[in-house]
Amino acid sequence: MDILRMNAYWLLWGFIGLWVILFYIRHKKKIRSFLLGSATGLTSLVLLHIFGGAIGYAPTLSLTNIILCGLLGIPATVMMVLGELFL
């Protein structure tokens, strides 16, 4: 059961990544939408790091988390929280 759960988790990460990339590509102003998505993702990561103790998960500001939130935006932050709380 754990292998099935982990495979579903990684498959969901891949789906989120593909969805965000397609989202960026479909906009007329691709660079602007990417920068806005990156800024909101990094802001949500920092806010979660500061205030995350209230929900029981305060992620570290590691290079992996910063890259994930910088590339995928808020969906990456949501996936980190859901992965920590439910897995």
Secondary structure, 3 states (H helix, E strand, C coil): CHHHHHHHHHHHHHHHHHHHHHHHHHCCCHHHHHHHHHHHHHHHHHHHHHHHHHCCCCCCCCHHHHHHHHHHCHHHHHHHHHHHHHC
